[in-house]
Amino acid sequence: MERRSPAFTVVIYASALLLAAVLLIPILWLFLMSVSSAADLAAKPLRWWPADLDFSRYRTLLTWEPNTMGQAFLAAIRNSLSVAFMAVGAALLVAIPGAWAVSRNPQMEWSLYALILTYMLPPVALAVPLYLGLSWLGLLNSTFGLAMIYLSILAPFTAWLLKSGFDAIPRDIEASARIDGARLDQILRILILPLAAPALSTAALFALLLSWDEFFYALLFTSDQKAKTVTVAIADIAGGRVSDYGLIAAAGVLAALPPLLIGLLMQRAIVAGLTSGGVKG
């Protein structure tokens, strides 16, 4: 086992603590804002720690009563979850066979890179044709229509992530299965997908985060509680007549919880997926 000097260990832990502070302090401050009174938030100099904890904003946002801000916010959370899971599921169905085909046929890599080039286009350049397409299909202001838009964004990105995971799987395994008489669908379902589970989990989580945080298309293609997502709901709170910054912070905290919980549940698979193929030999 390699021995590390005390100074090297101190540098490692100090760097880890610094990184944790940079990542966690803004989240902690967001939470403190959400439980601070309006007087504390308006005080000069600013009070970094609230005099009294006020959780009333969470009760406001988590109240499912008709024609209330809570109902609109919870409906937006539901819409975001619906759109995200539909888009991620469809992206995986499209990306898995595409990424596997490119991985096993390197001469087709140009097609994947051509899809990635679509990310170079600014979203506003595609807004008008996408709007006209959804309007023609009758899918404006619907979660299904928004999921279709997100699918066009997520599929190339997901295929690019999955390709590296499939590249790490030896082709000899597939050759042996073919010799034993396995069909192509059996090879993918029984052999490839279980071996690529870490990469699949990583791709699914990143796709979920992209769809959950997307704002521009959700703002353009939705208009009411039927399809508005959580990012648009927070923008409505921030851009309306509400002057309570703590309420906006509480909405941000609640909006961050679903992807955070999913990330914690998938933590081991994500780490394995990010490090797979990193060391060979």
N, C-alpha and C positions, 0 to 999 in steps of 0.2 A: 504493500500500500504506500502511495506517495505521501511523504511528509510535507506539511505546509508550515512555513514560518509563522510565528505569532503576528508579525506585521502584515503578512499577506491575509491572514484570517480577519484581522481588524479591518483592513481595507474592504474585503468582501462584505462583511456585515454592515459596515458603514454605508457602502454603496447600496445595499439592499434596503437599509432603513431610509436612506435619502429618496430612493425610488418610491418606496411605500408612502413616504410623506407627500411627495409631489402628486401621487395618484389619489391619496385618501383625504388630504386636507380640503380640497374643493368640495368633496362629497360631504365631509363633516360640516363644513360651513353652510352648505345647502340645507342640511338637516337642521342646524342651529337656527337658520333663518326661518325655517318652517314652523318652529316652536317658539319663536321670539314674538313679543308683543309689538304692535305698531310703534309704540313709544321707544322701545329699545332699538328698532331698526332705523328710526329717524333721529336718534340721539347723536349729538356731536360733543366730544369725540365718540366714535362708534363703540358700542358695547359688544365685545366679542363673545361674551357669555351672557345669556339672557337672565334677567333678574327672576323671572317666573316662567315656567314652561307652560306653553299654551298649545294644546292639541286640538283646539276647536276647528282649525282649518281642515284637519283630516276627517273630522266628523262631517264637515260641510261637503267635502269631495266624495265621501263614501256613503252618502245618503241617497238611496234610490227612491226618491219621491218625485212625482210628476212635475214637470216644468221647473226643475231646480238645476243649479249648477252641478250638483252631484250626479244627477241622472245623466246629464250631457257628458260628464267626464267618464263615468263608468261605461256608458255606451261607446265612447271612443276607445276605451281600453278593450272592450269586447271586439270592436271592429278591427283594431290593430292585431289582436291575437288571431282573429279569423283570417285576415288578409295575409299575415305573416306565415301561418301554417299552410294555407293553400299555396302561396307562392313558393315556399321552401319545398313542400312536397312535390309540386310540379317541376321545380328546378332540378331536384334530385332525379326524378324520373327521366328528364331530358338529358341531364349531364352525365349520368352513370354510363349509359351505352356509348355516348359520344366520347367521353374521356377514355373509356377502355379501348375504343377503336383507334383513337389517336395514339394511345400508349403502345399498342401492339403494331401499329403501322406508322413508323416515324416519318414516312414520306407525306403523311397527312397533317403534320404539325402546322403547316401554313394556314390551314383552315381555322385552327384554334386561335392562332395569333391574329388572324383577320377578324375573328369575333371580338377579341380583346381590344382591337383598335376602336371598336364602337364606344369604348369608354372615353376616347379622346373628344367625342362630340359633346358639347355643352347640352344639358337637359333642355334648355329653352329652345334649342334648334329643332328638337323633336316634339315640342309641345303641341304645335298646330296639327301635324299629321296624326298624332296619337289622339288628340281631342276629336278630330273628325272621324277617325276610325271607331272610337268608342261611341260617338254619337250615332253613327250609321248602324252599329250593332245594338244600340239601345242599352248600353252598359255604363252610361255616365251616372255618377253618384251611386255606384254599387260596389260592394266589397269584391265581388267576382271580377268586375272590370278592372279594379285597381290591382288585384292579384295578377291579372294577365299582363299589365304593364310592368309590374315588379318581376314577373317571370322573364321578360326580355332583358332585364337588368341582371338578374341573379344567375341565369343559365350559363353565360360565358364565364363569369367569375367562379362559379361552382365547378364547372368542367376543368378550368385551369388548376384549381386546388386538387381535384380528384386525380388528375393525370399524374401528378407527382406521387400520389399514394399508390396508384396502379403500377407505376414504374418500379416501385420497390418490391413488387411481388414477382418472384422468379417465374419465367415462362415455362420452365420444366414441369411445374405443377400442372399447368394446363395441358401440356403435351401428354403427361402420364394419364390424365383423366380422359383425354380423347382416345388413347390406346385402349383404355378400359371400357370404351363405348359411351362415355358421357356426352350428352347433347350440349349445345352452346348455352342454352338457358340454364341447364343444371350446373355447368361450370361457373357461370356468373353467380347464381343463387347460392350454391352450396360451398364453393371454394373461394371465389374472388371477393364477394361482398363481406363474408366474415373476416377474411384476412385484412380487408381494407376498412374495417369498422372504425378505427381511430381517425383515418382520413375522412371518412363519411361524417363522423361526429363533428370534426373541426369545420368541414365545409358547411354543414347544416347550421352550426352555431353562427358562423360569420355571415351566412346568408340571412339568418334570422335577425341578426343585428342590423344589417343593411336595410332590410325591409321595415324593421321596427322604427328606425331613426329617419327614414325617408320623409321629406317634408314637401318638396316642390310639387311633385305630381299629385300627392294627396291633397294639397291645397287647391290645385287647378281642377281636379276631376271629382271632387266631393263638395256638397253644399249643405248637408244637414246631418242630423244624428243617425240617419240611415247608414251612412258610410264614412263619416268623418273619423280620422284616426287620432291617436293620442297626441301626436306632434301638432296637428292642426288645432286640437282642443286647447293645448297649452298656449298656442299663439293667440287663440281667441280670448283666453283669460288675460294674457299679457297685453293684448292690443285693445281691449275693451275699456270700460270705465273703472275697472278695478285698480285701485291704487295701493292695495295691500300686497307688497312684494313677498311677504311670507306665504300668501296663498299660492303665488306662482311657484315658490320654492317647494311647497308641499306637493303640488302637482308634479313637479320634476322628480321628487323622491318617489312618489307612487309609480310614475311612469318607468323609473329605472328598476323597480323591483322584479317584474316578470323576467326580463333577460338576465338579471343578476342571479335569480334563483335557478334558472335553466343552466346558466354557466357553471354554477356551483355543483349542480347535479352531474354535469358532464365534464367535470374538471379533469379527471384522470384520462378519459378518452381524448380530450383536447390536447393535453400535454403529450400523450403518446402520438397523436396525429401530427403535431408540430415538429416532433423530433424524429419521426419515422423517416428512414432514408438518409438521415444526416450523417451517420457513420456506417461505412461499408467495409467489408473485409473481415 
